Structure formats: C-alpha cells, structure tokens
Amino acid sequence: MGNPMYNFGKNAKEKAKQQKQMDKAEKRRIAKQSKANIKSGTPDKNSVPAESNRVADIADGTA
C-alpha cells in the first residue's frame, strides 16, 4: 500500500536542524574572518562604506 507518511514531520525537522547548523557555522566563519581582518589592520572593503550607507539610509528614512 505504499510507505506511511508518519516520517514526514521527522524529515522536515531533521532538515531544519541541519540548515540551522549550517547557518551557525557560516556565522562563525564570517565572525572569525572579520576578527582576523580587524587584527591584521586590513578592513573589509564593504565594512565601513556599508555601515555609513546604512546610517545615511536610516537618517533619510529610506531603510
């Protein structure tokens, strides 16, 4: 008669868990990279301009 669908929720839950783990690993990698950039004295090319643009957008009320 086919496979029962009771595993559907488990599969979705497991995929969500894996995605969350990958997201956390990516955040850790980015934080580690930015920390290394700060220590080396070579700022990321997008860090300062992006921040100033964001502040300008907030001030203008366009964000």
Secondary structure by P-SEA (a helix, b strand, c coil): ccccccaaaaaaaaaaaaaaaaaaaaaaaaaaaaaaaaaaccccccaaaaaaaaaaaaaaccc
